[in-house]
Amino acid sequence: MNKQFPLNLALLACILALLAGCSRYELFDKAIAWERDSAGLTPHEITVGDLRIAYLSNTEARDGQVLVMIHGFAANKDNWVRMAGELTEHYQVYAIDLPGHGDSSKELDRDYRLQNQVEYLNRILSALELDQVNLIGNSMGGAITVLYSARYPDQVKNAVLFNPAGVFHYESELVSLVRDGSNPLIVSQPGDMERLVDFALEEKPFAPWPIYEVMEERAIANRAVNEKIFQALRDSGSEASFLDALATISAPVLIIWGDQDRVINFRNAEFFEQQIPVSEALVLEGIGHAPMIEVPERSATLVQSFIGDN
């Protein structure tokens, strides 16, 4: 397992201090590149029909099992880097920017409902010539993983769901806030990124200046497409139909959920476990909406124990 992150981040903080003459955008890019390199990941782009898709994959290709990581709403491929760094020695990893996110295409006239995102993912995996994979999804990416596993069972060997969307029987703090007209997941003005991080994460990782500042500027610039995607998620069909899809999944599924999740109530894990024929749910105490960010080493250990090496 990769143990370099604490040392790398300490060194990175020192280097960033020495590079204070650089712009914050240059420092941001250097910090992100440092983390990717430490994780053994390299950025790539591929054209898939009318889509431009960005993704990360192993700097040194690995034989054996393939892990495909699908981020959540308004997130991107770099959400997986710290966990992926614990796995790139054992697996071939792909962390993908879905359409509308990260460095991929962001058209405002595209349909971002979950059913369409499943088809976009199918086109992406086909273009990458990946025919049997282990899917790993967080939040919205977890819902996409569920629907993909139900629609394309022959392509999914195993699935891991981190705090997945799709079932909202037990309400969360987010539901009540959105109902009152406030959505902490959409960054629209200065200060919103700090609010988002505090809301989504219980265990916040170290991130040197100017990471959050640049992330906030980019999120504000993407506000229109994020609002479009969020509305599309709300228009993606009934919870009943999603539960029906869960029951048709043939792949083994591991459900991992932080019990301090304010975005989606962790108690909804019971419905995933009840409906998916071969499944197991694990609740992590003191963790929020993104275990792969908050406890990357532990998350990687759980993934590796579940998927195995063969």
LOLUMMAR-799856 format. One record per residue (C-alpha): residue number from 1; x negated, y negated, z. Coordinates in Angstrom, 2 decimals. Layout:
<sites>
<NUM <X Y Z>>,
...
</sites>
This chain:
<sites>
<1 <0.00 0.00 0.00>>,
<2 <-1.17 -3.52 -0.76>>,
<3 <-2.41 -5.22 2.44>>,
<4 <-3.86 -8.34 0.80>>,
<5 <-0.92 -10.75 1.17>>,
<6 <-1.66 -12.29 4.62>>,
<7 <-5.32 -12.90 3.72>>,
<8 <-4.47 -14.13 0.24>>,
<9 <-1.91 -16.60 1.57>>,
<10 <-4.35 -17.96 4.14>>,
<11 <-6.99 -18.41 1.46>>,
<12 <-4.40 -19.87 -0.85>>,
<13 <-3.41 -22.49 1.70>>,
<14 <-7.07 -23.55 2.00>>,
<15 <-7.54 -23.68 -1.75>>,
<16 <-4.38 -25.73 -2.21>>,
<17 <-5.67 -28.21 0.35>>,
<18 <-8.91 -28.54 -1.66>>,
<19 <-6.90 -29.02 -4.84>>,
<20 <-4.89 -31.89 -3.42>>,
<21 <-5.77 -33.96 -6.47>>,
<22 <-3.70 -31.66 -8.68>>,
<23 <-0.04 -32.36 -9.35>>,
<24 <2.50 -30.44 -7.32>>,
<25 <3.56 -28.61 -10.49>>,
<26 <-0.01 -27.41 -11.09>>,
<27 <-0.27 -26.31 -7.47>>,
<28 <3.07 -24.51 -7.73>>,
<29 <1.97 -22.66 -10.85>>,
<30 <-1.34 -21.69 -9.24>>,
<31 <0.41 -20.39 -6.11>>,
<32 <2.88 -18.31 -8.11>>,
<33 <0.10 -16.95 -10.33>>,
<34 <-1.92 -16.04 -7.23>>,
<35 <0.96 -14.09 -5.71>>,
<36 <1.66 -12.24 -8.96>>,
<37 <-1.99 -11.35 -9.37>>,
<38 <-2.19 -10.11 -5.78>>,
<39 <0.82 -7.89 -6.47>>,
<40 <-0.75 -6.45 -9.62>>,
<41 <1.86 -8.08 -11.87>>,
<42 <1.57 -10.00 -15.13>>,
<43 <4.26 -12.18 -16.79>>,
<44 <5.64 -11.31 -20.23>>,
<45 <8.40 -12.41 -22.60>>,
<46 <10.50 -10.44 -25.05>>,
<47 <13.13 -11.52 -27.57>>,
<48 <16.32 -9.46 -27.38>>,
<49 <18.70 -10.57 -30.13>>,
<50 <19.63 -14.14 -29.23>>,
<51 <18.10 -13.86 -25.77>>,
<52 <14.63 -14.87 -24.59>>,
<53 <13.87 -12.67 -21.60>>,
<54 <11.01 -13.19 -19.14>>,
<55 <9.78 -10.39 -16.91>>,
<56 <6.88 -9.19 -14.77>>,
<57 <5.24 -5.79 -15.12>>,
<58 <2.11 -4.01 -13.93>>,
<59 <-1.19 -5.57 -14.89>>,
<60 <-2.47 -1.99 -15.13>>,
<61 <0.17 0.35 -16.57>>,
<62 <1.17 3.37 -14.48>>,
<63 <2.40 6.75 -15.61>>,
<64 <5.40 8.23 -13.89>>,
<65 <8.56 6.69 -12.52>>,
<66 <9.83 3.29 -13.61>>,
<67 <11.33 0.76 -11.19>>,
<68 <13.51 -2.01 -12.66>>,
<69 <14.26 -4.85 -10.23>>,
<70 <17.31 -7.07 -10.70>>,
<71 <17.50 -10.33 -8.72>>,
<72 <20.54 -12.08 -7.30>>,
<73 <22.48 -15.22 -8.19>>,
<74 <20.35 -18.34 -8.82>>,
<75 <17.23 -16.29 -8.06>>,
<76 <14.51 -14.92 -10.35>>,
<77 <11.92 -12.20 -10.91>>,
<78 <9.51 -13.65 -8.34>>,
<79 <11.90 -12.72 -5.52>>,
<80 <10.51 -9.20 -5.90>>,
<81 <6.78 -9.96 -6.02>>,
<82 <5.85 -9.33 -2.40>>,
<83 <7.74 -6.03 -2.22>>,
<84 <6.56 -5.02 -5.69>>,
<85 <2.96 -5.56 -4.60>>,
<86 <3.41 -2.57 -2.28>>,
<87 <4.66 -0.41 -5.15>>,
<88 <2.61 -1.19 -8.26>>,
<89 <-0.05 1.36 -7.30>>,
<90 <2.57 4.12 -7.44>>,
<91 <5.14 3.06 -10.04>>,
<92 <5.56 1.17 -13.29>>,
<93 <7.45 -1.93 -12.16>>,
<94 <9.60 -4.32 -14.18>>,
<95 <11.07 -7.41 -12.49>>,
<96 <13.41 -9.10 -14.95>>,
<97 <14.79 -12.63 -15.22>>,
<98 <18.43 -12.14 -16.17>>,
<99 <19.97 -14.53 -18.73>>,
<100 <20.68 -17.87 -17.09>>,
<101 <17.88 -17.41 -14.55>>,
<102 <14.16 -18.02 -14.12>>,
<103 <12.30 -18.37 -17.40>>,
<104 <14.92 -16.58 -19.52>>,
<105 <17.52 -18.17 -21.83>>,
<106 <20.01 -20.47 -20.06>>,
<107 <22.84 -21.23 -22.48>>,
<108 <25.89 -22.90 -20.97>>,
<109 <28.21 -21.25 -23.50>>,
<110 <27.17 -17.69 -22.61>>,
<111 <29.51 -15.32 -20.74>>,
<112 <27.91 -14.45 -17.39>>,
<113 <30.59 -12.17 -15.94>>,
<114 <29.21 -9.01 -14.38>>,
<115 <30.44 -6.79 -17.21>>,
<116 <28.55 -8.90 -19.74>>,
<117 <25.42 -8.96 -17.62>>,
<118 <25.48 -5.16 -17.58>>,
<119 <25.43 -5.19 -21.38>>,
<120 <22.61 -7.77 -21.46>>,
<121 <20.60 -5.52 -19.15>>,
<122 <21.26 -2.53 -21.39>>,
<123 <19.94 -4.46 -24.39>>,
<124 <16.87 -5.54 -22.41>>,
<125 <16.01 -2.02 -21.25>>,
<126 <16.51 -0.72 -24.77>>,
<127 <14.15 -3.38 -26.16>>,
<128 <11.58 -2.39 -23.51>>,
<129 <12.07 1.27 -24.54>>,
<130 <13.05 2.31 -21.01>>,
<131 <15.45 5.24 -21.18>>,
<132 <15.47 6.54 -17.59>>,
<133 <14.79 4.21 -14.69>>,
<134 <15.24 3.63 -10.99>>,
<135 <17.37 0.49 -10.64>>,
<136 <16.87 -1.82 -7.67>>,
<137 <19.24 -4.77 -7.24>>,
<138 <19.82 -7.53 -4.70>>,
<139 <23.15 -9.33 -4.20>>,
<140 <24.53 -10.06 -7.70>>,
<141 <21.78 -7.77 -9.01>>,
<142 <23.13 -5.07 -6.71>>,
<143 <26.59 -5.39 -8.26>>,
<144 <25.04 -5.21 -11.74>>,
<145 <23.10 -2.10 -10.65>>,
<146 <26.35 -0.47 -9.50>>,
<147 <28.20 -1.17 -12.73>>,
<148 <25.21 -0.18 -14.85>>,
<149 <24.86 3.12 -12.97>>,
<150 <28.57 3.83 -13.52>>,
<151 <28.53 2.90 -17.22>>,
<152 <25.17 4.45 -18.18>>,
<153 <24.73 7.41 -15.80>>,
<154 <22.17 9.20 -18.01>>,
<155 <19.81 6.22 -17.78>>,
<156 <19.71 5.84 -13.98>>,
<157 <17.69 8.31 -11.93>>,
<158 <18.19 6.59 -8.55>>,
<159 <19.54 3.24 -7.39>>,
<160 <18.67 1.01 -4.44>>,
<161 <21.04 -1.76 -3.39>>,
<162 <19.80 -4.63 -1.23>>,
<163 <22.77 -6.52 0.26>>,
<164 <24.87 -5.91 -2.88>>,
<165 <27.77 -8.03 -4.07>>,
<166 <31.03 -6.55 -5.35>>,
<167 <32.90 -5.71 -2.14>>,
<168 <34.09 -8.51 0.14>>,
<169 <36.56 -6.73 2.42>>,
<170 <34.80 -8.24 5.42>>,
<171 <34.41 -11.97 4.93>>,
<172 <31.12 -13.79 5.36>>,
<173 <30.20 -17.33 6.32>>,
<174 <29.68 -18.09 2.62>>,
<175 <33.29 -17.21 1.76>>,
<176 <34.67 -19.68 4.29>>,
<177 <32.24 -22.41 3.17>>,
<178 <33.14 -21.99 -0.51>>,
<179 <36.82 -22.02 0.40>>,
<180 <36.21 -25.40 2.08>>,
<181 <34.44 -26.75 -1.01>>,
<182 <30.82 -26.29 0.07>>,
<183 <28.49 -23.78 -1.60>>,
<184 <25.03 -23.52 0.01>>,
<185 <23.84 -21.26 -2.83>>,
<186 <23.97 -24.10 -5.37>>,
<187 <21.23 -26.70 -5.02>>,
<188 <22.49 -30.10 -6.20>>,
<189 <20.56 -32.73 -4.23>>,
<190 <17.37 -33.21 -2.18>>,
<191 <17.46 -31.19 1.03>>,
<192 <19.64 -28.44 -0.43>>,
<193 <16.76 -26.00 -0.96>>,
<194 <15.89 -26.04 2.73>>,
<195 <19.58 -25.52 3.51>>,
<196 <19.73 -22.58 1.09>>,
<197 <16.63 -20.89 2.51>>,
<198 <17.88 -21.31 6.09>>,
<199 <21.28 -19.93 5.09>>,
<200 <20.12 -16.93 3.07>>,
<201 <17.06 -15.79 5.00>>,
<202 <16.78 -14.87 8.66>>,
<203 <13.04 -14.11 8.48>>,
<204 <11.55 -16.87 6.32>>,
<205 <8.17 -16.07 4.71>>,
<206 <5.26 -18.46 4.64>>,
<207 <5.35 -20.66 1.52>>,
<208 <2.67 -23.39 1.22>>,
<209 <3.45 -26.88 -0.05>>,
<210 <4.72 -27.59 -2.68>>,
<211 <6.63 -24.33 -3.29>>,
<212 <10.03 -25.37 -1.96>>,
<213 <9.76 -28.90 -3.33>>,
<214 <9.24 -27.70 -6.91>>,
<215 <11.81 -24.94 -6.50>>,
<216 <14.33 -27.57 -5.41>>,
<217 <13.65 -29.79 -8.42>>,
<218 <14.09 -26.86 -10.80>>,
<219 <17.25 -25.68 -9.06>>,
<220 <18.78 -29.15 -9.32>>,
<221 <17.94 -29.15 -13.05>>,
<222 <19.72 -25.77 -13.36>>,
<223 <22.80 -26.85 -11.43>>,
<224 <25.16 -26.73 -14.42>>,
<225 <24.25 -23.18 -15.44>>,
<226 <24.31 -22.02 -11.81>>,
<227 <27.83 -23.39 -11.39>>,
<228 <28.84 -21.65 -14.63>>,
<229 <27.40 -18.32 -13.43>>,
<230 <28.96 -18.57 -9.97>>,
<231 <32.40 -19.14 -11.49>>,
<232 <31.82 -16.23 -13.88>>,
<233 <31.04 -13.98 -10.92>>,
<234 <34.34 -14.96 -9.31>>,
<235 <36.09 -14.10 -12.60>>,
<236 <34.44 -10.68 -12.96>>,
<237 <37.41 -8.50 -12.09>>,
<238 <39.08 -7.10 -9.02>>,
<239 <37.46 -5.54 -5.99>>,
<240 <39.65 -2.47 -6.59>>,
<241 <38.10 -1.86 -10.01>>,
<242 <34.63 -2.27 -8.52>>,
<243 <35.43 0.33 -5.86>>,
<244 <36.60 2.65 -8.63>>,
<245 <33.24 2.22 -10.36>>,
<246 <31.41 3.13 -7.15>>,
<247 <33.18 6.48 -7.07>>,
<248 <31.91 7.42 -10.55>>,
<249 <28.19 6.96 -9.83>>,
<250 <26.29 10.22 -10.13>>,
<251 <22.82 8.96 -9.19>>,
<252 <21.70 9.02 -5.55>>,
<253 <22.03 5.54 -4.03>>,
<254 <20.30 3.92 -1.05>>,
<255 <22.07 0.88 0.45>>,
<256 <19.87 -1.46 2.52>>,
<257 <21.50 -4.40 4.32>>,
<258 <20.36 -7.03 6.79>>,
<259 <22.75 -7.43 9.70>>,
<260 <22.26 -11.22 9.76>>,
<261 <23.49 -11.67 6.18>>,
<262 <25.57 -14.85 5.96>>,
<263 <26.11 -14.50 2.19>>,
<264 <27.82 -11.08 2.17>>,
<265 <28.97 -9.42 5.39>>,
<266 <26.80 -6.35 6.10>>,
<267 <29.86 -4.41 7.29>>,
<268 <30.85 -4.03 3.63>>,
<269 <28.09 -1.41 3.43>>,
<270 <30.57 1.13 4.74>>,
<271 <32.66 0.85 1.56>>,
<272 <29.64 1.46 -0.66>>,
<273 <28.64 4.48 1.40>>,
<274 <32.18 5.86 1.51>>,
<275 <32.81 5.49 -2.22>>,
<276 <29.48 6.50 -3.78>>,
<277 <29.32 10.33 -3.81>>,
<278 <25.60 10.62 -2.95>>,
<279 <24.59 7.65 -0.84>>,
<280 <23.05 6.49 2.41>>,
<281 <23.34 3.10 4.12>>,
<282 <20.64 1.57 6.32>>,
<283 <21.21 -1.60 8.34>>,
<284 <18.14 -3.67 9.22>>,
<285 <18.42 -5.61 12.47>>,
<286 <17.48 -9.28 12.45>>,
<287 <17.26 -9.51 8.64>>,
<288 <19.29 -11.71 6.31>>,
<289 <20.35 -11.57 2.66>>,
<290 <17.02 -10.63 1.04>>,
<291 <15.12 -7.85 2.85>>,
<292 <12.63 -7.53 -0.03>>,
<293 <11.52 -11.12 0.72>>,
<294 <11.90 -11.06 4.49>>,
<295 <10.31 -7.65 5.21>>,
<296 <8.61 -6.66 1.93>>,
<297 <6.38 -3.89 3.32>>,
<298 <9.23 -2.24 5.19>>,
<299 <11.51 -2.57 2.16>>,
<300 <8.88 -0.99 -0.10>>,
<301 <8.41 1.89 2.34>>,
<302 <12.15 2.57 2.30>>,
<303 <12.22 2.46 -1.50>>,
<304 <9.23 4.77 -1.87>>,
<305 <10.57 7.26 0.69>>,
<306 <13.90 7.39 -1.13>>,
<307 <12.64 7.58 -4.71>>,
<308 <9.53 9.67 -4.13>>,
<309 <6.62 9.97 -6.53>>,
<310 <7.93 12.46 -9.14>>,
</sites>
